[in-house]
Amino acid sequence: MSNRTALGYREGLLSAQDGLALYYRDYGDPLSRRTPVLCLTGLSRNSKDYHEVALRLSRDRRVLCPDYRGRGRSAYDPDWRNYQPTTYINDMRHLLAATNVHRVVVMGTSLGAFLAMGLAVLAPSVVAGAVLNDAGPEVNSGGLDRILDYVSVDKPLADWAAAIARMREIFPQLSFADPADWRRAAEKMFKEGPDGRLHVDWDVRLAEPLRRSKSALPALWPLFRALGDRPVLALRGALSDILLPATLEAMGRSLPRIACVTVPGVGHTPTLLEPISVEALDAYFAQI
């Protein structure tokens, strides 16, 4: 691991159980007594998504932000069949062991929320609480189709203006006011390739397992209820086509210590930088 204190985090590489190289960012004081946070991203995303949130949280606690295999600076898996939740959960357990972290709040966006629920089943002693960002125990299939459509294709782009235009096409609900915010968002999604063009920062094969198993998604309500009496914060974008309002309401009735917050004016997923999201996160982490 190398120190990168000027950027606010340390960088780490570890070898997964099958030898694949996995990258992660490590924020904050490893010796802090506050419960650490494990930040898990959406299907195609990487640790850069959580940078601003991690900087805030790491003022008084440790924050780990990994790149799943096949994303960002982690190695691409030679076997696309490994791009599935059980493998990701095993990778996260390996990361926690390697960093000597035994108990965490799992903050999961989209896919990451499902992995948080899975960890509560497969490693219950590890999960102190969960933040579920725009995902829950029921998935709207129309929204999933939209995600799979853009995740499974890499359209090389000439420059950052083209990348921003592509983002506007994929995420019509995004409404950054500052052009610099659009550029930062694009830099989290695209990378420059050897050909000098911009490419998506993930392995497009990662969508293949989901395409093949979409009609046979596992029962998610038992995974969600495995969170039990842990403190849970569930966030939903008011325009989300993945987490529907009725599902969020049902989630609120199903756990004893869950707070449900709808973020107005955004779709799938909230950035966690909206004022209402920041307020909800501050209230949540004040108790844990």
N, C-alpha and C positions, 0 to 999 in steps of 0.2 A: 504493500500500500504506500502511496506517496502523498505527502501533505500538499494541499492546494488551498491554504488558508485565505489567500487573497480572493478566491472565488466563494469562500464560505463552506467548503466541504473538502473531505479527503476522498481520493479515488481508490477503489479496490478491485482486484480481480481474484476470482476463486475458481477452482475446478469443480464442476458439478459431479454427481455420483457416477455419471457415464463419461467423465473426462472433458466435457464441453466447457469452454471458458466463459464465465459469466462476469459481467461488469456491474459495479454498484457505486453509488455515492453515499458517503457517511458524514452526516452533519452533526454538529453539537458535541457536547462533552460526553465521552463514553462512561465517565464516572458519575454523571448526574443521577440523583436519586428519583427523579421523576420517571414515570413509565415511558420507555422508548416507543417510537412510532415506526411501523413498517408501512411504506407507501407503495401501493400496488396499482398499476396503471390500467388503462383500457387495452383492448385487444391488440392494437397495432402501435401503441404509444411507448414511450420510454421515460427514463428518469428525469429528463429535462422538463417534463410537464409539471413536476412537483417542486421545481426549484424555489419559486417565490414562497410557496406554502412552507416548504422545509426550512427556509431561512427564518421565517417567523417562529415556527415551532421550536427550532433548535436554540432559541435564546435560553431555554431552561431544561431541555431534554435532548436526548440523542434521536436522530431521525435517519433511517436507512431507506434509500431509494434505488432499487435494483432495476436493471434492464432485463426483462425476460429473455430467454434464449430466442434468437431470431429477430431481436429488436435492438436498435441503437448500437452500442459498442459491445454487446454480447455476441458470441459466435452464432452463426446460423447452423441449425441442426441438419446434418446430412439426410436424416430420415424425418420427413414431414409428419409422420404418424406420432412423433413425440410432442408435437404442438397440441397438447391437450392438458386439461386442468390437473390431473394427477401428477403429471411431470412437473408442472409449474409449482405445485404445492411442495413436492419433494425438493425442488430447487430452493424454495424459500426456507424450508426447514434446514437445509444444508447451509444456507447463508446465515441463519440465526446461530447455528452451532459454530460456524467459522468466526463469527464476530462476538461470540460469548454473550449473546443476548438470549434470555430465557423466557421473557414475558413481554408482550408488546400490545399496543393498540394497533389494530390493522385498519388502515385507511385505504379503502378500495374504490376505484372509479370503474364503473361498467364491469368488464371482466374481473377486475380486481375485487369488486364487491362479492362476486361469486366465490372467488378464492378465499376471501375472508371468512365466508360461511363454511367453506370446505375445511379450512384450518380449525374452525371451532369443533368440527367432527373428528378430524384426523389427529389434531394436536390440541386438545381442549385446554391443557394446562398452560399453553403458550399464549392464548388469546385473553387479554384483560378487558378488551372492549373493541368496538368496531364503528367505523364511519363508512356508511354505504352511500356512494355518490351515484345517483341515478340508475340504480339497478336493484332488483329485489327478486322474490321467489316466483314471479311470473314475468315472462318475456313476450312483448308484443312482436309477433313474427314479421310484420311489415317493416318495423324498424330494423330488425336483424337482417332482413334481405338487403336493405339499403346499405348497412355497414359492410356486409360481405361483398357487395358489388364494388365498392371503392377499395377495400383492403386487398382484393385479389388481383389488382391490376397496377402495374407501374407504367406511367406515361411520362417518359423523360421530358423535362421542361428546360427551356432555354435560359431563364433567368429568374430572379426573385419576384419580379412583377408577374410573371406567368405562374409562379408558385402560389402567390397570393390570390390570383384569379381562380386557380384550381381550388383553393380552400373555400373561396366564396361560393363556388359551385357545389362543393360537397357539403358545406355547412351553412346553408342559407340563413340560419338563425343567428349566426355570429354577427355582432354589430360593434366591433371595435371602433372607437371614435378617432383614435390616434393612429396614423400610418405606421408609427414605430411599433405599436402593439401587433398590427398585422404582420409586420416583418418578423417579430419575435415568435409569433405563433407559427409562421411558415418555417422558421429555422428549427422548430421542435419537430416538424413533420417531415422535412426533406433534408437531404444531404447531397453534397457535390460528389459525383462519381468520377472514375478515371477518364471518362469521355468528356469531362467538363460541363456536363449537363446535370440538372437536379433530379434526384430519384427519391422515391419514398424510402424512409429510414427503417424498413422492416423487410422481412422475407415474405414475399407474396404467397408462398406456399402455406403460410400459417393459417390461411382461411380454409384449406382443404378439409381438415377433420371436421370443422363445423358444417361445411356444406354437406358432407356425407352423413352426418348424424343429426342434422337440424330437426328432422321429423321424429327423433327419438331422444329429445332432451330429458335428462334425469329429473325426477321429482325434486323440486327445489324447496318446497315448504318445510320438509323435515330438516334440511340444512339450515334454513333461516331460523327455525325454532331452536336449533342447537346453540344459538347465541344465548339462550336462557335468560338469566337475570343480570347479565353483563350490561353496562351502559352502552347504548347504541344511538347513534345519530344517523337518520336517513334523510338525505337531500334529494329533491327531485326538481329538474328543470320544468317550469310550467308548460313549455312547448315540447317536452320529451315525447318521442314516439317509441321509446323502449319501456320506460316505467310509467304506467298509466295511473291516473288519479285514484281509481278504485283499488288498485293494488297497494298504493301507499296508505290508503285508509285502512285496508285490511292488515297491513304490517303494523300500524299503530295500535290495533286492537290485540295483537298477537304476542307482544313482549311486554313485560312489566316496566322496563326502564328504557323505553325508546322515545326519542323526540323526533318528530317528523316536520321537515321544513320544506316549503316549496319556494323555489327561486324564480321570481317573475321575469318574463321576457327572454328566457334562454331555453334552448332545447337540450339535446343529449350531446355533451354533458355540461353541467356548470363547471366553470374554471376553478372554483373555490376561492376566487379573488373578488367576487361580487360582495358588496357591503353586507348583504343579509347572510351570505355564506361565512364571511369572516366573523360576524357576530355570533352565528351558531357554533362555529368551531371554537371560538374563545370560551363560550359558555360551557361547551362540552369538555374541553381539556382542562378547565379550571377544577373539575371534579375528579380528575384521574391522573 
